[in-house]
Amino acid sequence: MTLAEATATAAPATLTRAAAETHGFLSPTGVEIAFLLVGLVTFGAAIVTVTTKQLVHAALWLVVALGGLAVEYLLLTAEFIAWVQVLIYVGSVVVLLLFGLMLTKAPIGRSPDADSANRWAALVVAVAAAAALVWVVVDAFRATWIDLDGPAAGSTEATGASLFQNWVLPFEALSVLLLAALVGAIVLSRKEKPESSSPPVNSRTATGSSPSVPDSRNHPIGRKGAVEATSATGPPAQGTGSAEQEGGAR
Amino acid sequence: MHLAYPAVLAALLFCTGLYGVLARRNAILVLMSVELMLNAVNLNLVAFDVWLSKAAEETLHSGQALTLFTIAIAAAEIGIGLAIVLAVHRNRGTADIDKLRDTAEGHGTDSETDGSDSDARTAEQAAQSGRAGKAEATA
C-alpha cells in the first residue's frame, strides 16, 4: 500500500524532471554556473548593502555588488560595458558616496536608526514586487536561449561603431547634460556666503553717495530715524533700511 | 545561456534596491539603493542586447548604447543628489529624510512645529549671514 503510494508519487516527479532536462535548466553550461555563483554573490552583497546598520559598510558592500555586476557583463560578452562599470561605478560613484558619508558626519559604528519605521511595509512591497517580476520573467523567457558563441556581441569595436554611427546625437546631448550636472553640482554645493553678503555691499556703495546715511550708521541712537527717513525716500533705499535693521538686531 | 538567469537576477536586484529606497532613513543610503536599481536595469539592457544581437540580423546595439547613457546619467544623478544632500545637511544639520517633512500634509502639529522651526532657523541664518557680510564690509 505504502509502496504503491510511493511509486505513484515518484513517477510524476521523474516525469517533470525529464521534462525539465529537455528544457535544459538542470544541465547548465559552465557559463551558466559561473553566472549563477557570481549572481548569488552580487545579490547577497546587495542585500547586505540595504540592510546593514553600519553606513560605511553599506558603501563597501556596494562595491562588491557593482563589481559582481561587472563580472556578469563580462560573462555576457559585454566587455566594454564591464570596464566602464568598473571605472565609473566602482571607481567614482562609490568614492563620491563615501565622501558624502564623511561630509554629512555619518556615524562610524552601528547606527540603530538606519532603517525607518516603515521597514515592514517596504519589505512586503519588495517581496511582492520580486515575486511578481520573477514569475512574469521566468514565464516569459523560460525557453529563450542566448547564444554566446562566435564574435562577442559587446566588444569595444562593435560598441564604438554602433555608438558613433547610430547614436552620435544622443551622445553629444549627454555630454551637454554632464556639463550641466557639473555646473549644477558646483552651484549647489558652494557656500552661500558670497551671494548673501553681496546685496548689503551693493546697497552700501549705492547709498554711500549720500552723506547722511554713513553718518547715521556711526551714531547708533539716531539710526532708527535715519532708517525711516531712507525707507521713506523710495524703494531702492528700502533694502538698505532692512539691511540696517538686520545689522541692528545684534 | 538562458535569458532567464540575467532577467531573474535583474528583477531581484531591482527589488532589493526598491526595499532600500523605501526602508532607509539616511539620504545617502537611499542614493545607494537607487544605484542598485539602475544597475539592475543596466543588466537587463545588456542581456537583452546580447540576445537580440545574435537573434536578429541587423541591430543598432541599442541596449548597450542605452546602458552607457544610463551609466552617464547615473553619474550625473549621484553628483547632483549628493550636492543636494550636502546642502540640506548644511542647512538643517541632518541627512535624515524622515525629518524633512516641511511640505508634508495631514501630520498636524508635528509638521507645523517642524516647519516653523526650520523657517525660524533659516531666517536666523539669513540674518546671521547678512550680519557677517556687514561686519566684513565695515572692517
Chai-1 contact restraints between the chains, C-beta under 6 A:
chainA,res_idxA,chainB,res_idxB,connection_type,confidence,min_distance_angstrom,max_distance_angstrom,comment,restraint_id
A,V31,B,M1,contact,1.0,0.0,6.0,A-B,restraint_1
A,E32,B,M1,contact,1.0,0.0,6.0,A-B,restraint_2
A,F35,B,Y5,contact,1.0,0.0,6.0,A-B,restraint_3
A,G39,B,L9,contact,1.0,0.0,6.0,A-B,restraint_4
A,F43,B,L12,contact,1.0,0.0,6.0,A-B,restraint_5
A,A46,B,L13,contact,1.0,0.0,6.0,A-B,restraint_6
A,A46,B,T16,contact,1.0,0.0,6.0,A-B,restraint_7
A,A46,B,L36,contact,1.0,0.0,6.0,A-B,restraint_8
A,I47,B,T16,contact,1.0,0.0,6.0,A-B,restraint_9
A,V50,B,T16,contact,1.0,0.0,6.0,A-B,restraint_10
A,V50,B,Y19,contact,1.0,0.0,6.0,A-B,restraint_11
A,V50,B,G20,contact,1.0,0.0,6.0,A-B,restraint_12
A,V50,B,S33,contact,1.0,0.0,6.0,A-B,restraint_13
A,A58,B,L29,contact,1.0,0.0,6.0,A-B,restraint_14
A,L62,B,M32,contact,1.0,0.0,6.0,A-B,restraint_15
A,L69,B,N39,contact,1.0,0.0,6.0,A-B,restraint_16
A,Y73,B,V46,contact,1.0,0.0,6.0,A-B,restraint_17
A,L76,B,V46,contact,1.0,0.0,6.0,A-B,restraint_18
A,L76,B,A47,contact,1.0,0.0,6.0,A-B,restraint_19
A,L76,B,V50,contact,1.0,0.0,6.0,A-B,restraint_20
A,A78,B,V46,contact,1.0,0.0,6.0,A-B,restraint_21
A,I81,B,V46,contact,1.0,0.0,6.0,A-B,restraint_22
A,I81,B,Q64,contact,1.0,0.0,6.0,A-B,restraint_23
A,I81,B,T67,contact,1.0,0.0,6.0,A-B,restraint_24
A,V84,B,I71,contact,1.0,0.0,6.0,A-B,restraint_25
A,I88,B,I71,contact,1.0,0.0,6.0,A-B,restraint_26
A,I88,B,A75,contact,1.0,0.0,6.0,A-B,restraint_27
A,V93,B,I78,contact,1.0,0.0,6.0,A-B,restraint_28
A,L96,B,I78,contact,1.0,0.0,6.0,A-B,restraint_29
A,L96,B,L82,contact,1.0,0.0,6.0,A-B,restraint_30
A,G100,B,I28,contact,1.0,0.0,6.0,A-B,restraint_31
A,G100,B,L82,contact,1.0,0.0,6.0,A-B,restraint_32
A,L101,B,I28,contact,1.0,0.0,6.0,A-B,restraint_33
A,L103,B,L86,contact,1.0,0.0,6.0,A-B,restraint_34
A,T104,B,H89,contact,1.0,0.0,6.0,A-B,restraint_35
A,T104,B,A95,contact,1.0,0.0,6.0,A-B,restraint_36
A,D115,B,A23,contact,1.0,0.0,6.0,A-B,restraint_37
A,S116,B,R25,contact,1.0,0.0,6.0,A-B,restraint_38
A,S116,B,D98,contact,1.0,0.0,6.0,A-B,restraint_39
A,R119,B,A23,contact,1.0,0.0,6.0,A-B,restraint_40
A,A122,B,Y19,contact,1.0,0.0,6.0,A-B,restraint_41
A,A122,B,L22,contact,1.0,0.0,6.0,A-B,restraint_42
A,A122,B,A23,contact,1.0,0.0,6.0,A-B,restraint_43
A,A126,B,C15,contact,1.0,0.0,6.0,A-B,restraint_44
A,A126,B,L18,contact,1.0,0.0,6.0,A-B,restraint_45
A,A126,B,Y19,contact,1.0,0.0,6.0,A-B,restraint_46
A,A129,B,C15,contact,1.0,0.0,6.0,A-B,restraint_47
A,A129,B,L18,contact,1.0,0.0,6.0,A-B,restraint_48
A,A130,B,L12,contact,1.0,0.0,6.0,A-B,restraint_49
A,A130,B,C15,contact,1.0,0.0,6.0,A-B,restraint_50
A,L133,B,A11,contact,1.0,0.0,6.0,A-B,restraint_51
A,V134,B,V8,contact,1.0,0.0,6.0,A-B,restraint_52
A,V134,B,A11,contact,1.0,0.0,6.0,A-B,restraint_53
A,V137,B,A7,contact,1.0,0.0,6.0,A-B,restraint_54
A,V137,B,V8,contact,1.0,0.0,6.0,A-B,restraint_55
A,V137,B,A11,contact,1.0,0.0,6.0,A-B,restraint_56
A,V138,B,A4,contact,1.0,0.0,6.0,A-B,restraint_57
A,F141,B,L3,contact,1.0,0.0,6.0,A-B,restraint_58
A,F141,B,A4,contact,1.0,0.0,6.0,A-B,restraint_59
A,F141,B,A7,contact,1.0,0.0,6.0,A-B,restraint_60
A,T144,B,L3,contact,1.0,0.0,6.0,A-B,restraint_61
A,I146,B,M1,contact,1.0,0.0,6.0,A-B,restraint_62
A,I146,B,L3,contact,1.0,0.0,6.0,A-B,restraint_63
A,I146,B,V50,contact,1.0,0.0,6.0,A-B,restraint_64
A,I146,B,W51,contact,1.0,0.0,6.0,A-B,restraint_65
A,D147,B,K54,contact,1.0,0.0,6.0,A-B,restraint_66
A,L148,B,M1,contact,1.0,0.0,6.0,A-B,restraint_67
A,A153,B,V50,contact,1.0,0.0,6.0,A-B,restraint_68
A,A153,B,S53,contact,1.0,0.0,6.0,A-B,restraint_69
A,G154,B,Q64,contact,1.0,0.0,6.0,A-B,restraint_70
A,T159,B,Q64,contact,1.0,0.0,6.0,A-B,restraint_71
A,S162,B,L60,contact,1.0,0.0,6.0,A-B,restraint_72
A,S162,B,H61,contact,1.0,0.0,6.0,A-B,restraint_73
A,L163,B,A65,contact,1.0,0.0,6.0,A-B,restraint_74
A,N166,B,L60,contact,1.0,0.0,6.0,A-B,restraint_75
A,W167,B,A65,contact,1.0,0.0,6.0,A-B,restraint_76
A,L174,B,F69,contact,1.0,0.0,6.0,A-B,restraint_77
A,L174,B,A72,contact,1.0,0.0,6.0,A-B,restraint_78
A,L178,B,A76,contact,1.0,0.0,6.0,A-B,restraint_79
A,A181,B,A76,contact,1.0,0.0,6.0,A-B,restraint_80
A,A181,B,G79,contact,1.0,0.0,6.0,A-B,restraint_81
A,A181,B,I80,contact,1.0,0.0,6.0,A-B,restraint_82
A,G184,B,I80,contact,1.0,0.0,6.0,A-B,restraint_83
A,A185,B,G79,contact,1.0,0.0,6.0,A-B,restraint_84
A,A185,B,I80,contact,1.0,0.0,6.0,A-B,restraint_85
A,A185,B,A83,contact,1.0,0.0,6.0,A-B,restraint_86
A,L188,B,A83,contact,1.0,0.0,6.0,A-B,restraint_87
A,L188,B,A87,contact,1.0,0.0,6.0,A-B,restraint_88
A,S189,B,A83,contact,1.0,0.0,6.0,A-B,restraint_89
A,S189,B,L86,contact,1.0,0.0,6.0,A-B,restraint_90
A,S196,B,S129,contact,1.0,0.0,6.0,A-B,restraint_91
A,S197,B,G133,contact,1.0,0.0,6.0,A-B,restraint_92
A,P200,B,G133,contact,1.0,0.0,6.0,A-B,restraint_93
A,P200,B,K134,contact,1.0,0.0,6.0,A-B,restraint_94
A,V201,B,A137,contact,1.0,0.0,6.0,A-B,restraint_95
A,E246,B,A127,contact,1.0,0.0,6.0,A-B,restraint_96
A,E246,B,G130,contact,1.0,0.0,6.0,A-B,restraint_97
A,G247,B,R131,contact,1.0,0.0,6.0,A-B,restraint_98
A,G247,B,K134,contact,1.0,0.0,6.0,A-B,restraint_99
A,R250,B,R131,contact,1.0,0.0,6.0,A-B,restraint_100
